[in-house]
Amino acid sequence: MATARNDDADSTAVRRLRVFFLPFFARSHLIPQTDLACRMAAARPAEVEATMVVTPANAVLIEPTVARAAAAGHAVHVLRYPFPDVGLGEGVECLRTAPAHEQWRVYRAVDEARPSHESLLREHRPDAIVADVPFWWTTQVAAELGVPRLTFHPVGAFPQLAMNNLFAIRSDIISAAAAGKAAAAVSVPGLPAGKEITIPVSELPTFLVRDDHVSKSWDHMKASQLAGFGVVLNTFLDLERPYCEEFGRVDARRAYFVGPLGQPSSSTVNRGGDTNVDCLSWLSTKPSRSVVYVCFGSFAYFSATQARELALGLEASNQPFLWVVRSDDGSGNQWAPEGWEQRVADRGLVVRGWAPQLAVLAHPSVGAYVTHCGWNSVQEAAAAGVPVLTWPLSFDQFFNERLITEVAEFGARVWDGGKRSEREEEAETVPADAIARAVAGFMESGERRDKLQARAGELVERARAAVSEDGSSWRDVHRLIDDLVQATLPQDNPVQV
Ligand code: UDP
């Protein structure tokens, strides 16, 4: 086993490999990167020292996880830098806390964080850098320091390949849309295993249909990812093997598949927010696999109209449900139909704020998960063996839905009846009766539910095996550490960083 050593007088003194992690300003990036830092430090406590490089309000979100790792004797630290002044209020430093119409400022903060990143990295000179996709300049600083830079991707291999391959035909998509063919579907070229996916243009992420912050920085992000040491993905081989293999071939010099990063064992601590754990005792009053868990991730906004339809749909489904509703989006209770909470009180619980999602999914009373298909949630559902009802809202989520329903086959769509889109002007409201039909239809159906449940049951075994000793993700975490140690050791034939 290779070990990093001090290059001071006592050349036998072992010192830890100092790895810096730089996550983007969103809980769904902060959470898995912190989990990765903790997992690397736990995998080789004597060899790895992980430092999360974050802004002050984001540091607060990850501190409980970091403190747990430290209490277990693992070297995980937090290094703070100021959040750029981009006109957001005091303490507003991530997508969730920025109002919907101000989220663009968070993307502006990405560019403005560059000088802080550069000076911190030059000052602290870590042995290796793991930085989120948009922080493409870290590859350049790493090269200057002569250390490896890895890209952390919070999104899986299947959606990434789909988006890459569509980006290559983006100008055709844009011309078709300009010619008024926006309703048309495009077929995703070049997926491995002859997989054919078609997707309506309305469901494509905005960067594929018009210019936005992603399309503008795409070339930089891609070039920096390919020039860097490698890419780390929160996924596991048995979920999407042909796509991981293809991703490793075309999109990274070295690829490491280390998921699922969220494990139920870390679920009841505050993980990414002030967690409301009361819902766990409520769940314990419900029969096995009877409750529908409804949650749309860390930063999606629902209009009051859509939230009202969802409330009515859950009521009409007649199923027990646990629904996580944001308490910080300014909507108050406007969405709740008159008398609704009283009518559903015996079988529905609304969590306002932040739920302990990993613990909820691991709870035996949960029988289905209505999800927006955010990548972390896909991993977490698979790791818990809970079948899902898909309701994608933005970016990679429409591709993730297809992975769930057409590739891994552990879920079904909530709604097929109208136009879905991340662009508000294109999206139709999902009506209450469709929601009720999907939820009740799934919970009450025999064969279809059994089939999806059985498939989810297989996935949970595979996810567990992947992270257990000698599983594929366990091995990739160790391979990653070995490769970094190898690359940073003084040697005759240095590994190319
Ligand atoms: N999450 C949570 N409690 C909540 C809402 C979300 O713990 O009430 C966590 C969830 O477990 C996942 C992350 O927030 O780890 C959401 O990430 P995802 O990629 O699914 O969606 P995004 O936030 O990017 O839309």
Boltz pocket constraint, residues with backbone or C-beta under 6 A from the ligand:
constraints:
  - pocket:
      binder: B
      contacts: [[A, 27], [A, 28], [A, 31], [A, 154], [A, 262], [A, 271], [A, 272], [A, 295], [A, 296], [A, 297], [A, 298], [A, 299], [A, 300], [A, 324], [A, 353], [A, 354], [A, 355], [A, 356], [A, 357], [A, 358], [A, 373], [A, 374], [A, 375], [A, 376], [A, 377], [A, 378], [A, 380]]
      max_distance: 6.0
